[in-house]
Amino acid sequence: MQFTETGLAWVQYAHTLTFGGFLLLAARAGDILGRRRLFIVGLVISTVASILVGIAAESTFMIAARAFQGIGSAIVAPTSLALLLATFDEGKERSRAVALYAAVAGIGASIGLIIGGAFAELISWRAGFFLNLPIGIVMLILTAHYVNELPRKKGHFDVFGANSSTLGLGVLIFGIVNTAVEGWDDPATIIALAVGMILLVIFVVNEWHVPQPIMPLRLFASPLRSGALAIRLLYMGAFIGLFYFTTQYFQGVLGWTALQAGLGFLPMTVVNFVVATAVTPVVRKVGPLWTLALGVGSTLAGMAWLGTLNADTDFVAGLAIPMMLIGAGQGLALAPMTDYGLHGIHPDDAGAASGLVNTAQQLGLSIGLAVLGRVSLSRIFGFAMIDG
């Protein structure tokens, strides 16, 4: 299967577009329709979409399947976090659960690179998508047996807010990612950014007046929560550069295979997992604010170190050690960052708050991708699928 550089980029961007666009809608829908029920729907969509990507015979079908997969991700991400919030009361138990959630989320991208690289080299890039079928089935069985449905929020659904937020975010993210393909001065980019901002302004005005908004503006009343959301957006926007440029360095400069490139992230992955699973005692000892500051500082130091890379850099001294710093930083930062973003949330607003956390993260990733996408369109997260 042949891809143009633009088509290859949109394989990734299609997922980003629908994932970011549907987050707020899916999050609030879970509060009203049932979080467990919607989580199962999201799992089914994600699993089916993965199979469709794996069997895709031409680029248009694959891009459409990736967009469908993004809708599933937009449902699963906030509803899983909302289920966690509603299950555990605020305090030590919730902080521990959030830390474990952040640990799993934090290492997911790294593990995906390793597994995806192994399948791409040893079997086919399609095998990585087919692997999601048994994983999805297992998750569906576990959810059906061990996750209980929680009380739903009664009332009317904010239809206008749902439509304006989904269209606004979707069009805005399209404009952001289109900068990576066509540039900032492209008419489609300019129009999309302007229309997206106008729709979101209309959405916010609507949220002031409706009795049951899809995104209660009271969630921004806490400077702690708002600050955590802003930090998350900036952190993830910077973090995407690590995967983007380091993957290209491994494969383009060092000439590594996809499997070797995935394994190159192992120092970061291992340290991230160890630190993230042990972060709760650190938070208790030094406090969440200092834990977050240490995490961001460690991440910044590691990225600055990686900025000195050249073709002759020693792997251990120039790559492994700074990546271990980044892994430790991510393990320290994500748990308190998530906890702060959900601080003081009423159970009825668990879905909406989870949607905001995920939306901040997705906007950060989208902006990061847009900025970096102009540098190189040929390889995005190792999607070197020129010949399938």
ABEGO torsion letter per residue (X at the ends): XBBBAAAAAAAAAAAAAAAAAAAAAAAAAAAAAEAAAAAAAAAAAAAAAAAAAAABABAAAAAAAAAAAAAAAAAAAAAAAAAAAAABBBEAAAAAAAAAAAAAAAAAAAAAAAAAAAAAAABBAAAAAAAAAAAAAAAAAAAAAABBBBBBBBEBBBAAAAAAAAAAAAAAAAAAAAAAAAEAABAAAAAAAAAAAAAAAAAAAAAAABABBABBAAAAABAAAAAAAAAAAAAAAAAAAAAAAAAAAAAAAAGBBAAAAAAAAAAAAAAAAAAAAAAAAAAAAAEAAAAAAAAAAAAAAAAAAAAABBAABBAAAAAAAAAAAAAAAAAAAAAAAAAAAABGBBAAAAAAAAAAAAAAAAAAAAAAAAAAAAABAABBGGBBBABX
